[in-house]
Amino acid sequence: MSDADIIERLAAAVAERIKPTVPLNIDLWDIATIASYMKRDVTSVRERFACLPDFPPAIRLPSAKGNRAQPLYKATDVIAWTLKYQERRA
């Protein structure tokens, strides 16, 4: 097998594993993704932020078992919510 063949096979394997990027304006984030974005731990986001009245409302998609699905949030709504807390200069 030549170096070119190895590179071709490696490139194909990498391409199979790369997830397509969902545009931010339609992406849905789970609590773990929000925690990563906010530089906080998952528990803090779930217990201190997501329960606030002005936090964006959750989207709960139907589950196969009829259970409550994990909450998802519009990425742009979460970003807008965090930016409301940006300090203003005098």
C-alpha positions in Angstrom: 0.0 0.0 0.0 1.4 3.4 -1.0 1.6 6.5 1.1 -1.1 8.0 -1.1 -3.4 5.0 -0.4 -2.8 5.3 3.3 -3.6 9.1 3.3 -6.7 8.5 1.2 -8.0 5.8 3.6 -7.1 8.0 6.6 -8.9 11.0 5.1 -12.0 8.9 4.4 -12.0 7.6 8.0 -11.8 11.1 9.4 -14.5 12.4 7.1 -16.9 9.6 8.4 -16.3 10.7 12.0 -16.8 14.5 11.5 -20.3 15.6 12.5 -21.8 18.2 10.3 -22.1 21.6 11.9 -25.6 22.7 12.7 -26.0 26.5 12.1 -26.2 28.4 15.4 -29.5 30.0 14.5 -31.3 26.6 14.5 -29.1 24.6 16.9 -30.6 23.2 20.1 -28.4 22.9 23.2 -28.7 20.6 26.1 -27.7 21.5 29.6 -24.2 20.1 29.1 -23.6 22.3 26.1 -25.0 25.4 27.9 -22.7 24.6 30.8 -19.7 24.5 28.5 -20.7 27.7 26.8 -21.2 29.5 30.2 -18.0 28.0 31.7 -20.1 26.6 34.5 -20.7 23.0 35.7 -23.9 21.2 34.6 -25.4 21.2 38.1 -25.1 24.9 38.4 -26.8 25.5 35.1 -29.6 23.0 35.9 -30.2 24.2 39.5 -29.3 27.9 39.4 -29.9 29.2 35.9 -32.4 27.1 34.0 -35.0 27.5 36.7 -34.9 31.3 36.6 -38.1 32.9 35.3 -36.3 34.8 32.5 -34.2 31.9 31.3 -35.3 30.7 27.8 -38.1 28.2 27.8 -37.2 24.5 27.3 -38.1 22.5 24.2 -39.1 19.0 25.1 -39.3 16.7 22.1 -41.5 13.6 22.4 -39.8 10.4 23.5 -40.5 6.9 22.3 -41.3 5.8 25.8 -43.6 8.7 26.6 -41.3 10.0 29.3 -40.3 13.6 29.7 -37.5 14.2 27.2 -34.4 16.0 28.3 -34.8 19.8 27.9 -33.3 21.5 24.9 -32.9 25.2 24.4 -32.5 27.4 21.3 -28.8 28.3 21.2 -29.5 31.9 20.1 -32.0 32.4 23.0 -29.4 31.2 25.5 -26.7 33.5 24.0 -29.1 36.4 24.1 -30.0 35.7 27.7 -26.4 35.6 28.8 -25.6 38.9 27.0 -28.4 40.6 29.1 -26.0 40.3 32.0 -23.1 42.0 30.3 -21.8 44.9 32.4 -22.3 48.3 31.0 -19.5 51.0 31.2 -20.5 54.3 32.8 
